[in-house]
């Protein structure tokens, strides 16, 4: 069994609450911390949105998935995967096309189903802030991507005042009724005026949750995960030195829309950073290393592993550096120069299953000693032409080298002939690839008048294929169905002849605002993206069962196509009430409309979110009380990718309500998500393969039903 029996769960919950209470009781030796000025290596356009600690905390009452906490931002969505491993999309472009940085470092997948994406190595309760840029991104914010950018940050090192000592931190615990989900987190900093040491840790666990209404149990939705890190900071006359290392362990995580589940993921990392401030400019240098061991098999809902199941093992290493130099060239101009190197190494093999003629007698070598190395460099000029007008213009080049070793099928039996032929052809081919990718961006920001601001951006960005898009070679039905992070049940085959994607994006934003007794703002953001050589799919064959009958799933191959995306994001807020004592009542709203086309086939693209809108009423009282009421509406999803048999979904409306009270650093929060227990299907969730395995009925993945959520935290 992969789930913890009831008595053990209760004991674990008690232990978590007792530990949390012990942390909450720590004395507050803290004095005022010394804030460090940030190094402005990359620009921060006003079109970006940053969620701070308080906003993340409110969202984390409902979910331990960092990707889910940012879906409240217009234009940002996430398609369902595991309970802590959703894959974000920005304006129709999925996570592989978006720049995702965790403490300034990109994290590579070590899984053919992308079960360990970058944001799965974070936890909302230990994240300090999340910044999201949905529009044009400056070249200094990273290469090898064609979409927006997501940057997740833990807290910078804190230091005490002169000759002082600082002890500060935060502890939290939570419980969610739907899925019997519980966990907690702790953050503790001990520092002098020059040395800082911080511990961050978290644990979360859930059983299968229930869908809304009459949807019943959503099988293969259980998970468990723990993260721990230590951060050492030294403030010297030369600048700030930071060393951060940590470990993550996810002993199991079910995936409702995949054939496989994650049965273990172990990862450790070590990052170093230097930030220096000089009369001639600023320097920011970071180096990083990560080691990951990944295992997949079947959890109980999909048959368990008592008979061996189908083990799939992966090992990956990443290493590199990021260097940025900021040079003031005038009182109103800054030049930024940067260089970065990112090395990815991956091996993946599927051990034989004793007694199984199809999965033996040898290991299936899916990816063998593959490497993907990228060397990037950029130059960027930011000019402040006046107090109201600024521009940022940049040029970037990324050199990519990819290669991999020979592969092998399970064996040479009759049932393995498709993979035998595919392996022979793959091994005989030239697999070494080199891409030289040029990118550029230009942004203009203009505060045209009081209460009116305008932004305009253009970017040409290039992204090379990932290792699986180029090197997944299996042609057998089973082998190809083990590849793919799309949740559609189809099989995927790589393509050695893929070219890099080349995207041209125009993005604008107009912001209106007003002051007075009821301050308000309205932001309207249209955009258009055309992608040449967009990596989509072409159909190879219908997948059949052992009797030769169609299964309803197809085998697809990655292929360069042509795509376009256009849409509109709208957001606004108005302050309805503000008292002299500081209480505030705010109404905010947002809406997003997206249209994505495969121009090669004149069909809709996969994983395109239908029209959606939200409305929120938020109260922050001067007496420590806060509350919120939120409504979310999603339209019918009728534009679906017929090539992948994407299911349509009906529209729905969800309501969430919650309140909290803070006193002496303690905060108690009570939240009800999906208040009316509405039944709905996730528009980007794919098909529920966990349920299909158990019942034989194929349906879209149901959305989560009503959950009563309680959280307790203490800052000291």
C-alpha positions in Angstrom: 0.0 0.0 0.0 1.2 3.5 -0.8 -1.3 5.4 1.4 -0.8 5.6 5.2 -3.4 3.7 7.3 -5.8 5.8 9.3 -4.1 5.4 12.7 -0.8 6.3 11.2 -2.3 9.3 9.5 -3.8 10.5 12.7 -0.5 10.0 14.6 1.3 11.9 11.9 -1.2 14.7 12.0 -0.8 15.0 15.8 3.0 15.0 15.4 2.8 17.7 12.8 0.5 19.9 15.0 2.6 19.3 18.1 5.8 20.2 16.2 4.1 23.2 14.9 2.9 24.2 18.3 6.5 23.8 19.6 7.8 26.1 16.9 5.0 28.6 17.6 6.1 28.7 21.2 9.7 29.7 20.4 10.6 33.0 22.1 11.0 36.0 19.8 14.6 37.2 20.3 14.3 39.1 17.0 15.3 42.6 16.5 14.8 44.7 13.3 16.4 42.9 10.4 18.7 44.7 8.0 17.3 44.7 4.5 19.8 44.4 1.6 19.4 46.4 -1.6 18.6 44.2 -4.6 21.0 43.9 -7.5 19.2 45.2 -10.6 20.7 42.8 -13.1 17.4 42.2 -15.0 14.7 44.7 -15.7 11.4 44.5 -14.0 8.7 45.8 -16.4 5.5 47.0 -14.9 3.6 44.3 -16.8 4.9 41.8 -14.4 2.9 40.6 -11.4 4.5 39.6 -8.0 2.7 37.7 -5.4 4.1 38.3 -2.0 4.1 36.2 1.1 0.7 37.2 2.3 -1.0 36.5 -1.1 0.7 33.1 -1.4 -0.3 32.2 2.1 -4.0 32.8 1.2 -3.7 30.6 -1.9 -1.8 27.9 -0.1 -4.7 27.3 2.2 -6.3 25.4 -0.7 -3.3 23.8 -2.4 0.3 22.7 -1.9 1.0 23.2 -5.6 2.9 26.4 -6.4 1.8 26.3 -10.0 -1.8 26.4 -8.9 -1.2 29.5 -6.7 -0.3 31.7 -9.7 -3.4 30.8 -11.8 -5.2 33.8 -10.3 -3.0 36.0 -12.6 -4.8 36.8 -15.9 -3.3 34.8 -18.7 -1.8 32.1 -16.4 -3.3 28.6 -16.2 -2.0 25.2 -15.3 -2.8 21.8 -16.7 -3.4 19.0 -14.3 -0.8 16.5 -13.4 0.1 15.3 -9.8 -1.1 17.1 -6.7 2.1 19.1 -6.4 3.2 19.0 -10.0 0.9 21.0 -12.2 2.4 22.4 -15.4 1.8 26.2 -15.8 0.9 27.8 -19.1 1.1 31.5 -20.0 -1.1 32.8 -22.8 -1.4 29.3 -24.4 2.3 28.4 -24.2 3.0 25.5 -21.9 5.8 25.1 -19.2 8.4 23.8 -21.6 8.2 27.1 -23.6 8.1 29.4 -20.5 11.2 30.5 -18.6 10.9 29.1 -15.1 13.5 30.0 -12.5 13.7 28.8 -8.9 16.0 31.2 -7.0 17.5 32.2 -10.3 18.1 28.6 -11.5 16.4 26.6 -14.2 15.5 23.0 -13.3 15.4 20.2 -15.9 12.9 17.4 -16.1 14.1 13.9 -15.4 11.0 12.1 -16.5 9.3 11.2 -19.8 6.0 12.4 -18.3 7.5 15.5 -16.7 6.4 14.4 -13.2 9.1 16.4 -11.5 8.7 19.9 -13.1 10.6 22.9 -11.7 7.8 24.2 -9.5 7.4 20.8 -7.9 10.6 21.5 -6.0 9.0 24.4 -4.3 6.3 24.7 -1.6 3.9 27.6 -1.2 4.5 27.7 2.5 8.2 28.3 2.1 8.2 30.6 -0.9 8.7 34.3 -0.2 7.5 35.6 -3.6 6.5 34.5 -7.1 6.9 36.9 -10.0 5.2 36.3 -13.3 5.7 38.2 -16.6 3.0 37.3 -19.1 4.0 39.8 -21.8 7.3 40.3 -23.7 10.2 39.2 -21.6 13.6 41.0 -21.8 16.5 38.9 -23.1 18.2 39.2 -19.7 15.5 37.1 -18.1 16.7 33.9 -19.9 17.0 32.2 -23.2 15.7 28.9 -24.8 12.1 30.0 -24.2 9.4 31.7 -26.3 6.8 32.5 -23.7 6.5 34.4 -20.5 8.6 34.0 -17.3 8.0 32.7 -13.8 10.5 33.4 -11.0 10.1 31.7 -7.6 12.2 33.1 -4.8 12.9 32.1 -1.2 13.8 34.9 1.2 17.1 36.7 0.9 19.5 36.3 3.8 18.6 38.5 6.8 21.1 40.2 9.0 20.9 41.8 12.5 21.7 45.4 13.2 25.3 46.4 14.2 26.7 44.1 16.9 23.2 42.5 17.3 21.8 39.1 17.1 18.7 38.2 15.1 16.4 35.1 15.7 13.3 35.2 13.5 11.1 32.8 11.6 7.8 31.4 10.9 6.0 28.0 11.5 2.7 26.8 10.0 0.5 23.8 9.8 -2.7 23.0 7.7 -5.4 20.5 7.2 -7.8 20.1 4.2 -10.8 17.8 4.5 -11.0 16.7 0.8 -8.2 14.1 0.5 -7.4 14.2 4.2 -4.5 16.5 3.2 -2.2 17.8 5.9 1.2 19.2 6.4 3.3 22.0 7.8 6.4 24.2 7.2 9.0 26.0 9.2 11.5 28.8 8.6 14.1 29.8 11.1 16.9 32.4 10.7 19.7 33.0 13.1 22.0 35.9 12.2 24.5 38.5 13.3 25.3 41.7 11.4 27.5 39.8 9.0 26.6 36.1 9.1 23.1 34.5 8.5 21.9 30.9 8.6 18.4 30.0 7.6 16.5 26.7 7.6 13.4 26.1 5.4 11.5 22.8 5.6 8.0 21.5 4.7 6.0 18.3 4.5 2.7 17.7 2.8 0.6 14.5 2.2 -2.8 13.7 0.8 -4.9 10.7 -0.1 -7.1 10.6 -3.2 -9.4 13.5 -3.3 -13.0 13.6 -4.3 -14.4 15.4 -7.4 -17.2 17.8 -7.1 -20.9 16.8 -7.0 -21.4 13.2 -8.0 -17.9 12.8 -9.6 -16.7 10.5 -6.9 -13.1 9.6 -6.0 -10.4 10.9 -8.4 -8.1 7.9 -8.4 -4.3 8.3 -8.5 -4.4 11.8 -6.9 -2.6 10.9 -3.7 0.9 12.3 -2.9 3.5 12.9 -0.3 6.5 15.3 -0.4 9.1 16.8 1.9 11.7 19.6 1.3 14.5 20.8 3.4 17.2 23.5 2.7 19.9 25.5 4.5 21.0 28.9 3.4 24.2 30.5 4.6 24.9 34.2 3.9 28.0 36.3 4.6 27.9 40.1 4.3 31.5 41.4 3.7 33.2 44.4 2.4 33.3 42.8 -1.1 29.6 42.1 -1.2 27.1 39.4 -0.3 28.0 35.7 -0.5 25.2 33.1 -0.4 25.4 29.3 -0.3 22.2 27.3 -0.4 21.8 23.5 -0.4 18.9 21.2 0.1 17.2 17.9 -0.4 13.7 16.9 -1.7 12.0 13.5 -1.4 8.6 12.6 -2.9 8.1 8.9 -1.9 5.0 8.7 -4.1 2.7 10.8 -6.2 -0.3 9.6 -8.2 -1.0 11.1 -11.6 -4.7 10.8 -12.6 -4.0 11.5 -16.3 -1.0 9.3 -16.8 -0.5 5.5 -17.2 2.3 5.7 -14.7 2.7 7.1 -11.2 5.8 8.4 -9.5 7.0 5.9 -6.9 10.0 7.9 -5.7 11.9 11.1 -6.5 15.0 12.1 -4.7 16.9 15.3 -5.5 19.6 17.4 -3.9 21.1 20.7 -4.9 23.8 23.2 -4.1 23.7 26.8 -5.3 26.2 29.5 -4.7 25.8 33.2 -5.4 27.9 36.4 -5.2 26.4 39.9 -5.4 28.8 42.8 -5.5 28.2 46.6 -5.6 30.8 48.9 -7.0 31.2 52.4 -8.1 31.4 51.3 -11.7 28.4 48.9 -11.6 27.0 45.7 -10.0 27.9 42.1 -10.4 25.7 39.0 -9.9 27.3 35.6 -10.2 25.5 32.3 -9.5 26.6 28.7 -9.8 24.4 25.7 -9.4 24.3 21.9 -9.3 21.4 19.4 -8.9 21.3 15.6 -8.8 18.0 13.8 -9.3 17.0 10.1 -9.1 13.5 9.4 -10.4 11.3 6.2 -10.3 8.0 5.4 -11.9 5.7 2.4 -11.6 2.0 1.8 -10.7 0.4 2.8 -7.4 -2.5 0.9 -6.0 -5.2 2.4 -8.3 -3.4 1.2 -11.4 -2.7 -2.3 -10.1 0.2 -1.8 -7.7 3.6 -3.3 -8.0 3.1 -6.7 -6.4 3.8 -8.5 -9.7 6.7 -6.1 -10.6 4.5 -3.7 -12.5 6.6 -1.7 -14.9 9.6 0.0 -13.3 11.0 3.0 -15.1 14.2 4.7 -13.7 15.8 8.0 -14.5 18.9 9.8 -13.4 19.8 13.4 -14.2 22.4 16.0 -13.4 22.4 19.7 -14.1 25.1 22.2 -13.5 26.0 25.7 -14.7 26.5 29.4 -14.0 24.7 32.7 -14.5 26.7 36.0 -14.7 25.2 39.4 -15.0 26.9 42.8 -14.9 25.0 46.1 -14.7 26.9 49.2 -15.9 25.4 52.7 -15.5 26.5 54.6 -18.6 24.7 57.8 -17.8 22.3 59.2 -15.2 19.5 57.8 -17.2 21.0 54.7 -19.0 22.2 51.3 -17.9 23.9 48.5 -20.0 23.4 44.9 -18.8 25.8 42.2 -20.0 25.3 38.6 -19.2 26.6 35.1 -19.8 25.2 31.7 -18.7 26.0 28.0 -19.2 23.6 25.2 -18.5 24.5 21.5 -18.7 21.9 18.8 -18.6 22.7 15.1 -18.5 20.1 12.4 -18.5 19.9 8.6 -18.5 16.6 6.7 -18.4 16.1 2.9 -18.5 13.3 0.5 -17.8 14.4 -2.7 -15.9 13.0 -6.0 -17.1 10.0 -7.5 -15.3 10.7 -11.2 -14.4 8.3 -13.6 -16.2 7.0 -11.0 -18.6 7.7 -11.8 -22.2 7.0 -8.3 -23.4 9.1 -6.5 -20.8 12.2 -8.5 -20.8 14.7 -10.2 -20.7 16.8 -7.0 -20.9 16.4 -3.4 -19.8 14.7 -1.0 -22.2 17.2 1.8 -22.7 15.1 4.9 -23.5 17.6 7.7 -23.1 21.3 6.8 -22.8 23.9 9.3 -21.5 22.2 12.2 -23.2 23.4 15.7 -22.8 21.9 19.1 -23.7 24.4 22.0 -23.2 23.5 25.6 -23.6 25.8 28.7 -23.7 24.0 32.0 -23.7 25.1 35.6 -23.8 23.2 38.9 -24.0 23.5 42.6 -24.1 20.7 44.9 -23.0 20.3 48.7 -22.8 17.7 50.3 -20.6 17.2 54.0 -21.1 15.1 56.4 -19.0 14.4 59.1 -21.6 12.3 61.1 -19.1 10.4 60.6 -15.9 7.5 59.3 -18.0 9.3 57.3 -20.8 11.7 54.4 -20.8 12.8 51.7 -23.2 14.6 48.4 -22.8 16.3 46.9 -25.9 18.3 43.6 -25.9 20.0 41.0 -28.1 20.8 37.5 -27.1 22.5 34.4 -28.6 22.2 30.8 -27.3 24.4 28.0 -28.6 23.0 24.5 -27.9 24.7 21.2 -28.3 22.7 17.9 -27.9 23.7 14.2 -28.3 22.8 10.8 -26.9 24.1 7.3 -26.9 22.8 4.0 -28.3 19.4 2.6 -27.1 18.0 -0.9 -26.9 14.5 -2.6 -26.6 13.5 -5.1 -24.0 14.4 -8.0 -26.3 14.0 -9.4 -29.8 10.7 -11.3 -29.4 7.8 -11.1 -31.9 5.9 -8.6 -29.6 9.0 -6.3 -29.6 9.6 -6.1 -33.3 8.5 -2.5 -33.7 10.9 -1.3 -31.0 13.7 -3.6 -32.4 13.5 -1.9 -35.8 13.2 1.6 -34.2 16.2 1.1 -32.0 18.3 -0.1 -35.0 17.3 2.9 -37.1 18.0 5.3 -34.2 21.4 3.8 -33.4 22.4 4.0 -37.0 21.4 7.7 -37.3 23.5 10.8 -36.6 22.2 12.0 -33.2 24.4 15.0 -32.6 22.7 18.4 -33.0 23.9 22.0 -32.8 21.5 25.0 -32.8 22.5 28.7 -32.9 19.6 30.7 -31.7 19.3 34.4 -31.9 16.7 36.4 -29.8 15.9 40.0 -29.3 13.4 42.1 -27.4 12.3 45.7 -27.3 10.0 47.2 -24.6 8.6 50.7 -24.2 6.9 52.1 -21.1 5.1 55.5 -21.1 3.3 57.2 -18.4 1.4 59.3 -20.8 -0.7 61.3 -18.3 -1.9 61.1 -14.8 -4.0 58.0 -14.6 -2.9 56.6 -18.0 0.1 54.4 -18.8 1.0 52.5 -21.9 3.3 49.6 -22.6 4.4 48.0 -25.8 6.8 45.2 -26.5 8.1 43.0 -29.3 10.3 39.9 -29.0 11.7 37.4 -31.3 12.5 34.3 -29.2 13.9 30.9 -30.1 13.6 27.5 -28.2 15.3 24.3 -29.1 13.6 20.9 -28.6 14.0 19.1 -25.3 15.7 15.7 -25.0 12.5 13.7 -25.2 11.1 15.7 -28.2 14.3 14.8 -30.1 15.4 11.5 -28.7 12.3 9.4 -27.6 12.5 6.6 -30.2 10.2 3.7 -29.2 7.6 2.8 -31.9 5.8 0.0 -30.0 2.4 0.8 -28.6 3.5 0.4 -25.0 6.8 2.2 -25.4 5.3 5.3 -27.0 2.5 5.5 -24.4 5.1 5.9 -21.7 6.2 9.2 -23.4 4.3 12.5 -23.0 3.4 15.0 -20.4 0.1 15.9 -22.0 -2.4 13.7 -20.0 -4.2 12.5 -23.1 -3.4 8.8 -23.0 -1.8 8.9 -26.5 1.7 7.6 -27.4 4.5 9.9 -28.5 7.6 9.4 -30.6 10.5 11.8 -30.9 11.9 13.3 -34.0 15.7 13.7 -34.7 14.9 16.2 -37.5 13.1 18.8 -35.3 14.1 22.4 -35.8 14.0 25.0 -33.0 10.8 27.0 -32.5 10.9 30.6 -33.6 8.3 32.9 -32.0 7.5 36.6 -32.8 5.4 38.2 -30.1 3.7 41.7 -29.9 2.2 42.5 -26.5 0.7 45.8 -25.3 -1.0 47.0 -22.1 -3.0 50.1 -21.3 -3.6 51.0 -17.6 -6.1 53.4 -16.4 -6.3 54.5 -12.8 -8.0 57.0 -10.5 -7.5 58.3 -7.0 -10.0 59.9 -4.7 -12.3 58.3 -2.2 -12.5 55.1 -4.2 -9.1 54.4 -5.8 -9.4 52.2 -8.9 -7.4 50.7 -11.7 -8.1 48.9 -15.0 -5.6 47.1 -17.2 -6.2 45.9 -20.7 -3.6 43.7 -22.3 -3.9 42.4 -25.9 -1.2 40.1 -27.4 -0.3 38.2 -30.6 2.3 35.4 -31.0 3.3 33.6 -34.3 5.5 30.5 -33.9 7.3 29.1 -36.9 8.4 25.5 -36.6 6.1 25.1 -33.6 6.7 21.6 -32.1 3.3 19.9 -32.3 2.4 16.4 -33.6 1.4 14.4 -36.6 -0.5 11.1 -36.4 1.3 7.9 -37.1 -1.2 5.2 -36.3 -4.3 4.1 -34.3 -3.3 2.3 -31.1 -4.9 -1.1 -30.7 -5.3 -3.7 -28.0 -4.0 -7.3 -27.9 -6.9 -8.3 -30.1 -6.2 -5.7 -32.7 -9.2 -3.5 -31.7 -8.9 0.3 -31.6 -8.4 1.7 -28.1 -9.5 5.2 -28.8 -5.9 6.4 -28.4 -3.4 7.2 -31.2 0.4 7.2 -31.7 1.8 10.7 -32.5 5.2 12.0 -33.5 6.6 15.4 -32.7 6.8 17.5 -35.8 7.4 21.1 -36.7 4.2 22.9 -37.6 3.1 26.5 -37.6 1.0 28.1 -34.8 -0.5 31.4 -33.7 -1.9 32.7 -30.4 -3.8 35.8 -29.7 -6.0 37.0 -26.9 -6.8 39.6 -24.3 -6.3 39.8 -20.6 -8.2 42.3 -18.5 -7.9 43.0 -14.8 -9.1 45.7 -12.5 -9.7 46.7 -8.8 -11.5 49.3 -6.8 -11.3 50.1 -3.2 -14.8 50.2 -1.8 -14.0 51.2 1.7 -11.1 52.5 3.8 -11.5 53.6 7.4 -9.3 56.0 9.3 -8.1 53.0 11.4 -6.8 51.3 8.3 -9.5 48.8 7.4 -10.0 48.2 3.7 -12.6 46.5 1.5 -11.4 45.9 -2.1 -13.2 44.4 -5.1 -11.0 43.0 -7.9 -11.9 41.2 -11.2 -10.1 39.7 -14.1 -10.9 37.9 -17.4 -8.9 36.1 -20.1 -9.7 35.2 -23.6 -7.3 33.1 -25.7 -7.4 31.7 -29.3 -4.7 29.2 -30.4 -4.5 27.7 -33.9 -2.4 25.1 -35.6 -2.0 26.9 -38.9 -0.6 23.8 -40.7 -3.9 21.9 -40.1 -6.3 24.8 -39.5 -7.3 23.2 -36.2 -7.3 24.3 -32.6 -4.1 23.7 -30.6 -4.0 21.4 -27.6 -4.4 22.7 -24.0 -5.9 26.1 -24.8 -7.9 27.5 -21.9 -11.4 28.7 -22.7 -12.7 32.1 -21.7 -12.5 32.5 -17.9 -13.2 35.3 -15.4 -12.9 35.8 -11.7 -14.4 38.2 -9.1 -13.0 38.7 -5.6 -14.1 40.7 -2.5 -11.3 41.1 0.0 -11.4 42.7 3.5 -8.4 43.5 5.7 -9.4 44.9 9.1 -7.4 47.0 11.4 -8.2 44.6 14.2 -6.4 41.6 12.6 -9.4 40.2 10.9 -9.4 39.4 7.2 -11.8 37.7 4.8 -12.5 37.0 1.2 -15.2 35.8 -1.2 -14.2 34.7 -4.7 -16.1 33.6 -7.7 -14.5 31.9 -10.7 -16.3 31.2 -14.0 -15.0 29.1 -16.9 -16.8 28.8 -20.3 -17.5 25.7 -22.3 -14.4 24.2 -23.9 -15.5 23.4 -27.5 -12.3 24.2 -29.4 -10.4 21.0 -28.9 -7.5 19.3 -30.7 -9.1 16.4 -32.7 -5.7 14.9 -33.5 -5.1 14.1 -29.8 -8.8 13.3 -29.1 -9.0 16.1 -26.6 -12.3 15.9 -24.7 -14.6 19.0 -24.6 -15.7 20.2 -21.2 -18.7 22.1 -19.9 -18.5 25.5 -18.3 -18.8 26.0 -14.6 -18.8 28.5 -11.7 -16.9 28.0 -8.4 -17.1 29.9 -5.2 -14.5 30.1 -2.4 -14.9 31.8 0.9 -12.5 32.3 3.8 -11.5 34.3 6.8 -8.6 34.7 9.1 -7.6 36.4 12.3 -4.1 37.5 13.3 -2.9 38.4 16.8 0.6 38.6 18.3 2.1 36.9 15.2 -0.4 34.1 15.2 -2.8 33.6 12.3 -5.7 31.2 12.2 -7.3 30.8 8.8 -10.5 29.0 7.8 -11.3 28.5 4.1 -13.9 26.6 2.1 -13.0 25.9 -1.5 -15.7 25.0 -4.1 -18.3 26.1 -1.5 -21.3 24.6 -3.3 -19.5 21.3 -4.3 -20.0 22.0 -8.0 -19.3 19.1 -10.3 -17.0 20.1 -13.2 -14.2 18.8 -15.4 -10.8 20.4 -15.7 -10.5 22.1 -19.2 -6.8 21.4 -19.3 -6.8 18.2 -17.2 -6.8 15.6 -19.9 -8.4 12.2 -19.4 -8.7 10.3 -16.2 -6.5 7.2 -16.8 -6.5 6.3 -13.2 -10.3 6.0 -13.2 -10.2 4.3 -16.6 -7.8 1.6 -15.3 -10.2 0.9 -12.4 -13.6 1.2 -14.0 -13.1 1.0 -17.8 -14.9 4.3 -18.2 -13.0 7.1 -19.8 -13.8 10.6 -18.7 -12.1 14.0 -18.3 -10.3 14.5 -15.0 -12.9 15.8 -12.5 -12.2 19.0 -10.6 -11.8 18.9 -6.9 -14.9 19.0 -4.8 -15.7 21.0 -1.7 -13.0 21.1 1.0 -12.9 22.7 4.4 -9.4 24.0 5.1 -7.8 25.1 8.3 -4.4 26.7 8.7 -2.4 28.0 11.6 0.8 30.0 11.5 3.1 31.9 13.8 5.7 34.5 12.9 8.3 35.4 15.5 
